[in-house]
Amino acid sequence: MLEAERPDYAEELAALRAAGKTVDAAMAHEPFDAAALRTALAEWSARWAAFNNAFTGTMVHAMQAVSPAGRAQIAAARQQGR
């Protein structure tokens, strides 16, 4: 399911990953630039929201294919912060 629907969220996932690399670079930059990190984190946050919106349909479709016990295990793992 995830691979079949990848075209629906691939662009947003790539943008999220790129924004994460920008955050990492800003954290490691010397001299440290707090404003650059704030900007990078704001962009990462926006990219996360866009990915989440694009991926929601895929997640719902995937959960429809999982057994009730499997969905309960996934929910329990989410509660444990995995």
Helices and strands as residue ranges (DSSP letters): H 6-28, H 34-64, H 68-79
